[in-house]
Amino acid sequence: MLDGVPASAFHYLGHLSYLLKLIPQRASEREADSMLTAAMVRMANRLVSDRLPKDNDLARLWKEFFKRLPATAIVRLPTKSTEVSSQIARSLADSELRVALLWQDFRDADDSGSLMWSPLVTLLHRLGRLMLNAEDAIEHRSSIAVRLLKACRERPADWRNEIQQLPLFSAREPGAAAHAVAFTDVQTRSNNRCLFTGGGDWAKEFGNAAPELRLLLIEPEVAKVLELSASHCEESACDRPTYATAITQRSAGAGPRRLTSDEFERICLHGQSASPRASSKSNCGTGVRTFRPDVSCGR
C-alpha cells in the first residue's frame, strides 16, 4: 500500500492524517525485515530529499510517521534537512538501502540500523561524483559519508580500495578553507606524518615553519573510520608559549629563525627537542597520535 503513496501526500495534512491511521501505532515494534517496515523504509527514503515542513501541524505528523519506524531500521544523519545541500539530499533519496536515512530534525530517538556494503558503496560513488564547491556542503558530505561507513559493520577487507579515488571527505590545509579529498590523498599525508586532527592555529605555525611539508587537517572521525594515523595537537598538554616554542630555535644571542624541513621533521613530527627538558616518553595511542612538544610520538 505505502509503495503506491506519492511523496507529495506528505505535504497535505488530510492525506497524511489518513495514512497514519492505516499504519499501526506500535509499528516500531515490528522486525526490521517485516513487510510493513520495508515499505515504510522505502517511503522514508523518498522523503530524505525533502525538508521538514515549516507548518507545525504537518511537521508533527512527519515526525509521527518517522517515530513508527523501528530503531533497527533507521540511520540518523549528522545534519538537519534544512541545512543540507539539495544535491546531497537527492543523491541519498535515490539509494536502495534497506534502512531509512533520517535527518536530525526528522527524529530525535537513537538509531541502530546497519547497512550492507554493496548498496552503500553504490551510494558513496554517487555522493563522490557530486561537484560541490560550497565549504558547508563539502563538510556535510564528509560527515554523512563517515556516518554511513560507521553504520556498515561488515565491510570487506579491501573496502578502502573501492572508494579510494572518491573525494568524499573534508580537509583543510592550515589557514585555508575546507576542500574535498579522497582516501588516497589523506593516506599519503598520514604516511608522511603530515596529517593532523586538531590544533588548527598551531598547525598553521607548523606550516609556516616548513611549508613544503603540506600539512593537512581532518576531523578525528574521518581518521578513525579510515583507520589512519593522525597527530592530534592537544592544547592542554602543551606548555606556553605554545607551538612557537617547538618550531623555533635560538642560537646564542640570536632571535627565532625558520626551521629547515629536516629540523621540522626531527623536532615537530618525531618529538626530538633541542631543549634539555625533552623527554622520550611515548604518549601515542592507537590510530590517532597525540602530539606534544616534549613527548615523542614518532612511529
Contacts in CASP RR format, 6 or more apart in sequence:
PFRMAT RR
TARGET T0000
AUTHOR 0000-0000-0000
METHOD contacts of the structure
MODEL  1
MLDGVPASAFHYLGHLSYLLKLIPQRASEREADSMLTAAMVRMANRLVSD
RLPKDNDLARLWKEFFKRLPATAIVRLPTKSTEVSSQIARSLADSELRVA
LLWQDFRDADDSGSLMWSPLVTLLHRLGRLMLNAEDAIEHRSSIAVRLLK
ACRERPADWRNEIQQLPLFSAREPGAAAHAVAFTDVQTRSNNRCLFTGGG
DWAKEFGNAAPELRLLLIEPEVAKVLELSASHCEESACDRPTYATAITQR
SAGAGPRRLTSDEFERICLHGQSASPRASSKSNCGTGVRTFRPDVSCGR
1 22 0 8 1.000
1 39 0 8 1.000
2 19 0 8 1.000
2 39 0 8 1.000
2 40 0 8 1.000
2 42 0 8 1.000
2 43 0 8 1.000
3 39 0 8 1.000
3 42 0 8 1.000
3 43 0 8 1.000
5 19 0 8 1.000
5 43 0 8 1.000
7 43 0 8 1.000
7 46 0 8 1.000
7 47 0 8 1.000
7 50 0 8 1.000
9 15 0 8 1.000
9 16 0 8 1.000
9 19 0 8 1.000
10 16 0 8 1.000
10 47 0 8 1.000
10 50 0 8 1.000
10 58 0 8 1.000
10 61 0 8 1.000
10 62 0 8 1.000
10 65 0 8 1.000
11 53 0 8 1.000
11 58 0 8 1.000
13 55 0 8 1.000
13 57 0 8 1.000
13 58 0 8 1.000
13 61 0 8 1.000
16 58 0 8 1.000
16 61 0 8 1.000
16 62 0 8 1.000
16 65 0 8 1.000
17 61 0 8 1.000
19 65 0 8 1.000
20 61 0 8 1.000
20 64 0 8 1.000
20 65 0 8 1.000
23 36 0 8 1.000
23 40 0 8 1.000
23 65 0 8 1.000
23 68 0 8 1.000
24 36 0 8 1.000
24 68 0 8 1.000
25 68 0 8 1.000
27 36 0 8 1.000
27 37 0 8 1.000
27 40 0 8 1.000
27 68 0 8 1.000
27 69 0 8 1.000
27 70 0 8 1.000
28 67 0 8 1.000
28 68 0 8 1.000
28 69 0 8 1.000
28 70 0 8 1.000
28 71 0 8 1.000
29 70 0 8 1.000
30 36 0 8 1.000
30 37 0 8 1.000
30 70 0 8 1.000
31 37 0 8 1.000
31 70 0 8 1.000
31 72 0 8 1.000
32 70 0 8 1.000
32 72 0 8 1.000
32 73 0 8 1.000
32 98 0 8 1.000
32 99 0 8 1.000
32 113 0 8 1.000
33 98 0 8 1.000
37 69 0 8 1.000
37 70 0 8 1.000
37 73 0 8 1.000
38 98 0 8 1.000
40 65 0 8 1.000
40 68 0 8 1.000
40 69 0 8 1.000
40 73 0 8 1.000
40 100 0 8 1.000
41 69 0 8 1.000
41 73 0 8 1.000
41 97 0 8 1.000
41 98 0 8 1.000
41 99 0 8 1.000
41 100 0 8 1.000
43 65 0 8 1.000
44 65 0 8 1.000
44 66 0 8 1.000
44 69 0 8 1.000
44 74 0 8 1.000
44 100 0 8 1.000
44 101 0 8 1.000
44 102 0 8 1.000
45 92 0 8 1.000
45 93 0 8 1.000
45 95 0 8 1.000
45 97 0 8 1.000
45 100 0 8 1.000
45 101 0 8 1.000
46 93 0 8 1.000
47 62 0 8 1.000
47 93 0 8 1.000
47 106 0 8 1.000
48 81 0 8 1.000
48 89 0 8 1.000
48 92 0 8 1.000
48 93 0 8 1.000
48 100 0 8 1.000
48 101 0 8 1.000
48 102 0 8 1.000
48 103 0 8 1.000
49 86 0 8 1.000
49 89 0 8 1.000
49 90 0 8 1.000
49 92 0 8 1.000
49 93 0 8 1.000
50 81 0 8 1.000
50 89 0 8 1.000
51 81 0 8 1.000
51 82 0 8 1.000
52 59 0 8 1.000
52 62 0 8 1.000
52 80 0 8 1.000
52 81 0 8 1.000
52 82 0 8 1.000
52 103 0 8 1.000
52 105 0 8 1.000
52 106 0 8 1.000
53 59 0 8 1.000
53 62 0 8 1.000
62 106 0 8 1.000
63 106 0 8 1.000
63 107 0 8 1.000
66 74 0 8 1.000
66 100 0 8 1.000
66 102 0 8 1.000
66 106 0 8 1.000
66 107 0 8 1.000
67 107 0 8 1.000
67 109 0 8 1.000
69 100 0 8 1.000
69 102 0 8 1.000
69 107 0 8 1.000
71 109 0 8 1.000
71 110 0 8 1.000
71 111 0 8 1.000
71 112 0 8 1.000
71 113 0 8 1.000
72 112 0 8 1.000
72 113 0 8 1.000
72 114 0 8 1.000
73 98 0 8 1.000
73 99 0 8 1.000
73 100 0 8 1.000
73 113 0 8 1.000
74 99 0 8 1.000
74 100 0 8 1.000
74 101 0 8 1.000
74 102 0 8 1.000
74 107 0 8 1.000
74 111 0 8 1.000
74 113 0 8 1.000
75 99 0 8 1.000
75 100 0 8 1.000
75 101 0 8 1.000
75 102 0 8 1.000
75 111 0 8 1.000
75 113 0 8 1.000
75 115 0 8 1.000
75 147 0 8 1.000
75 148 0 8 1.000
75 151 0 8 1.000
76 102 0 8 1.000
76 103 0 8 1.000
76 104 0 8 1.000
76 106 0 8 1.000
76 107 0 8 1.000
76 110 0 8 1.000
76 111 0 8 1.000
76 147 0 8 1.000
77 84 0 8 1.000
77 92 0 8 1.000
77 101 0 8 1.000
77 102 0 8 1.000
77 103 0 8 1.000
77 104 0 8 1.000
77 144 0 8 1.000
77 147 0 8 1.000
78 104 0 8 1.000
78 143 0 8 1.000
78 144 0 8 1.000
78 146 0 8 1.000
78 147 0 8 1.000
79 103 0 8 1.000
79 104 0 8 1.000
79 140 0 8 1.000
79 143 0 8 1.000
79 144 0 8 1.000
80 103 0 8 1.000
80 104 0 8 1.000
80 105 0 8 1.000
81 89 0 8 1.000
81 103 0 8 1.000
81 104 0 8 1.000
81 105 0 8 1.000
81 106 0 8 1.000
82 105 0 8 1.000
83 136 0 8 1.000
83 140 0 8 1.000
84 103 0 8 1.000
84 137 0 8 1.000
84 140 0 8 1.000
85 132 0 8 1.000
85 134 0 8 1.000
85 136 0 8 1.000
85 137 0 8 1.000
85 140 0 8 1.000
85 141 0 8 1.000
87 130 0 8 1.000
87 132 0 8 1.000
87 137 0 8 1.000
88 127 0 8 1.000
88 130 0 8 1.000
88 132 0 8 1.000
88 137 0 8 1.000
88 140 0 8 1.000
88 141 0 8 1.000
88 144 0 8 1.000
91 123 0 8 1.000
91 126 0 8 1.000
91 127 0 8 1.000
91 130 0 8 1.000
92 101 0 8 1.000
92 123 0 8 1.000
92 127 0 8 1.000
92 144 0 8 1.000
94 126 0 8 1.000
95 101 0 8 1.000
95 119 0 8 1.000
95 122 0 8 1.000
95 123 0 8 1.000
95 126 0 8 1.000
96 119 0 8 1.000
96 122 0 8 1.000
97 115 0 8 1.000
97 116 0 8 1.000
97 119 0 8 1.000
97 120 0 8 1.000
97 123 0 8 1.000
98 115 0 8 1.000
98 116 0 8 1.000
98 119 0 8 1.000
99 113 0 8 1.000
99 114 0 8 1.000
99 115 0 8 1.000
99 151 0 8 1.000
102 111 0 8 1.000
113 151 0 8 1.000
114 151 0 8 1.000
114 152 0 8 1.000
114 153 0 8 1.000
114 154 0 8 1.000
115 148 0 8 1.000
115 151 0 8 1.000
115 152 0 8 1.000
116 152 0 8 1.000
116 154 0 8 1.000
117 152 0 8 1.000
117 154 0 8 1.000
117 155 0 8 1.000
117 156 0 8 1.000
117 159 0 8 1.000
120 148 0 8 1.000
120 149 0 8 1.000
120 152 0 8 1.000
121 159 0 8 1.000
121 162 0 8 1.000
121 163 0 8 1.000
123 148 0 8 1.000
124 145 0 8 1.000
124 148 0 8 1.000
124 149 0 8 1.000
124 163 0 8 1.000
124 166 0 8 1.000
124 168 0 8 1.000
125 163 0 8 1.000
125 166 0 8 1.000
127 141 0 8 1.000
127 144 0 8 1.000
127 145 0 8 1.000
127 166 0 8 1.000
127 168 0 8 1.000
128 141 0 8 1.000
128 166 0 8 1.000
128 167 0 8 1.000
128 168 0 8 1.000
129 166 0 8 1.000
130 141 0 8 1.000
132 138 0 8 1.000
132 141 0 8 1.000
132 180 0 8 1.000
135 177 0 8 1.000
135 178 0 8 1.000
138 170 0 8 1.000
138 178 0 8 1.000
138 179 0 8 1.000
138 180 0 8 1.000
139 170 0 8 1.000
139 178 0 8 1.000
141 168 0 8 1.000
141 170 0 8 1.000
141 180 0 8 1.000
142 168 0 8 1.000
142 169 0 8 1.000
142 170 0 8 1.000
142 180 0 8 1.000
142 219 0 8 1.000
142 222 0 8 1.000
143 170 0 8 1.000
143 219 0 8 1.000
143 221 0 8 1.000
145 168 0 8 1.000
145 169 0 8 1.000
146 169 0 8 1.000
146 219 0 8 1.000
146 221 0 8 1.000
146 222 0 8 1.000
146 225 0 8 1.000
149 155 0 8 1.000
149 225 0 8 1.000
150 225 0 8 1.000
156 162 0 8 1.000
160 183 0 8 1.000
160 226 0 8 1.000
160 227 0 8 1.000
163 182 0 8 1.000
163 183 0 8 1.000
164 182 0 8 1.000
164 183 0 8 1.000
164 184 0 8 1.000
164 187 0 8 1.000
165 182 0 8 1.000
165 183 0 8 1.000
165 184 0 8 1.000
166 182 0 8 1.000
166 183 0 8 1.000
167 180 0 8 1.000
167 181 0 8 1.000
167 182 0 8 1.000
168 180 0 8 1.000
168 182 0 8 1.000
168 183 0 8 1.000
169 180 0 8 1.000
169 181 0 8 1.000
169 182 0 8 1.000
169 183 0 8 1.000
169 186 0 8 1.000
169 218 0 8 1.000
169 222 0 8 1.000
169 226 0 8 1.000
170 178 0 8 1.000
170 179 0 8 1.000
170 180 0 8 1.000
170 181 0 8 1.000
170 218 0 8 1.000
170 219 0 8 1.000
170 222 0 8 1.000
171 178 0 8 1.000
171 179 0 8 1.000
171 180 0 8 1.000
171 181 0 8 1.000
171 185 0 8 1.000
171 186 0 8 1.000
171 216 0 8 1.000
171 217 0 8 1.000
171 218 0 8 1.000
171 222 0 8 1.000
172 178 0 8 1.000
172 179 0 8 1.000
172 216 0 8 1.000
172 217 0 8 1.000
173 214 0 8 1.000
173 215 0 8 1.000
173 216 0 8 1.000
173 217 0 8 1.000
174 200 0 8 1.000
174 203 0 8 1.000
174 204 0 8 1.000
174 206 0 8 1.000
174 207 0 8 1.000
174 215 0 8 1.000
174 217 0 8 1.000
175 200 0 8 1.000
175 204 0 8 1.000
181 216 0 8 1.000
181 218 0 8 1.000
183 226 0 8 1.000
185 216 0 8 1.000
186 195 0 8 1.000
186 216 0 8 1.000
186 218 0 8 1.000
186 222 0 8 1.000
186 223 0 8 1.000
186 226 0 8 1.000
186 228 0 8 1.000
187 226 0 8 1.000
187 228 0 8 1.000
189 195 0 8 1.000
189 214 0 8 1.000
189 215 0 8 1.000
189 216 0 8 1.000
190 223 0 8 1.000
190 228 0 8 1.000
190 229 0 8 1.000
190 230 0 8 1.000
192 213 0 8 1.000
193 231 0 8 1.000
193 265 0 8 1.000
193 269 0 8 1.000
193 298 0 8 1.000
194 213 0 8 1.000
194 214 0 8 1.000
194 215 0 8 1.000
194 216 0 8 1.000
194 269 0 8 1.000
195 215 0 8 1.000
195 216 0 8 1.000
195 218 0 8 1.000
195 223 0 8 1.000
195 228 0 8 1.000
195 229 0 8 1.000
195 230 0 8 1.000
195 231 0 8 1.000
196 203 0 8 1.000
196 215 0 8 1.000
196 216 0 8 1.000
196 217 0 8 1.000
196 218 0 8 1.000
196 230 0 8 1.000
196 231 0 8 1.000
196 232 0 8 1.000
196 233 0 8 1.000
196 291 0 8 1.000
197 217 0 8 1.000
197 218 0 8 1.000
197 219 0 8 1.000
197 220 0 8 1.000
197 223 0 8 1.000
197 230 0 8 1.000
197 231 0 8 1.000
197 232 0 8 1.000
197 288 0 8 1.000
198 217 0 8 1.000
198 220 0 8 1.000
198 232 0 8 1.000
198 233 0 8 1.000
199 217 0 8 1.000
199 232 0 8 1.000
199 233 0 8 1.000
199 235 0 8 1.000
200 217 0 8 1.000
200 233 0 8 1.000
202 233 0 8 1.000
202 235 0 8 1.000
202 238 0 8 1.000
202 242 0 8 1.000
202 243 0 8 1.000
203 215 0 8 1.000
203 217 0 8 1.000
203 233 0 8 1.000
205 242 0 8 1.000
205 243 0 8 1.000
205 244 0 8 1.000
205 247 0 8 1.000
206 213 0 8 1.000
206 215 0 8 1.000
206 243 0 8 1.000
206 247 0 8 1.000
206 264 0 8 1.000
206 268 0 8 1.000
207 213 0 8 1.000
207 215 0 8 1.000
208 247 0 8 1.000
208 258 0 8 1.000
209 247 0 8 1.000
209 248 0 8 1.000
209 258 0 8 1.000
209 259 0 8 1.000
209 264 0 8 1.000
209 268 0 8 1.000
210 258 0 8 1.000
210 259 0 8 1.000
210 260 0 8 1.000
210 261 0 8 1.000
210 263 0 8 1.000
210 264 0 8 1.000
210 265 0 8 1.000
212 261 0 8 1.000
213 261 0 8 1.000
213 264 0 8 1.000
213 265 0 8 1.000
218 230 0 8 1.000
220 230 0 8 1.000
220 232 0 8 1.000
220 288 0 8 1.000
223 229 0 8 1.000
223 230 0 8 1.000
223 287 0 8 1.000
223 288 0 8 1.000
224 287 0 8 1.000
224 288 0 8 1.000
227 287 0 8 1.000
228 287 0 8 1.000
229 287 0 8 1.000
229 288 0 8 1.000
229 289 0 8 1.000
229 299 0 8 1.000
230 287 0 8 1.000
230 288 0 8 1.000
230 289 0 8 1.000
231 269 0 8 1.000
231 288 0 8 1.000
231 289 0 8 1.000
231 290 0 8 1.000
231 291 0 8 1.000
231 297 0 8 1.000
232 288 0 8 1.000
232 289 0 8 1.000
232 290 0 8 1.000
232 291 0 8 1.000
233 243 0 8 1.000
233 291 0 8 1.000
234 290 0 8 1.000
234 291 0 8 1.000
234 292 0 8 1.000
235 242 0 8 1.000
237 283 0 8 1.000
237 290 0 8 1.000
237 292 0 8 1.000
237 295 0 8 1.000
238 292 0 8 1.000
238 293 0 8 1.000
239 245 0 8 1.000
239 293 0 8 1.000
239 294 0 8 1.000
243 268 0 8 1.000
243 293 0 8 1.000
244 256 0 8 1.000
245 293 0 8 1.000
246 267 0 8 1.000
246 268 0 8 1.000
246 273 0 8 1.000
246 293 0 8 1.000
247 259 0 8 1.000
247 264 0 8 1.000
247 267 0 8 1.000
247 268 0 8 1.000
248 256 0 8 1.000
248 257 0 8 1.000
248 258 0 8 1.000
248 259 0 8 1.000
249 256 0 8 1.000
249 257 0 8 1.000
249 259 0 8 1.000
249 263 0 8 1.000
249 267 0 8 1.000
249 274 0 8 1.000
250 256 0 8 1.000
251 257 0 8 1.000
259 267 0 8 1.000
259 268 0 8 1.000
266 272 0 8 1.000
267 273 0 8 1.000
267 274 0 8 1.000
268 291 0 8 1.000
268 293 0 8 1.000
269 298 0 8 1.000
270 296 0 8 1.000
270 297 0 8 1.000
270 298 0 8 1.000
271 278 0 8 1.000
271 291 0 8 1.000
271 293 0 8 1.000
271 294 0 8 1.000
271 295 0 8 1.000
271 296 0 8 1.000
271 297 0 8 1.000
271 298 0 8 1.000
272 278 0 8 1.000
272 296 0 8 1.000
273 293 0 8 1.000
273 294 0 8 1.000
275 294 0 8 1.000
277 294 0 8 1.000
278 294 0 8 1.000
279 294 0 8 1.000
279 295 0 8 1.000
279 296 0 8 1.000
280 296 0 8 1.000
281 295 0 8 1.000
281 296 0 8 1.000
282 295 0 8 1.000
282 296 0 8 1.000
282 297 0 8 1.000
283 290 0 8 1.000
283 292 0 8 1.000
283 295 0 8 1.000
283 297 0 8 1.000
284 290 0 8 1.000
284 297 0 8 1.000
284 298 0 8 1.000
284 299 0 8 1.000
289 297 0 8 1.000
289 298 0 8 1.000
289 299 0 8 1.000
290 297 0 8 1.000
291 297 0 8 1.000
END
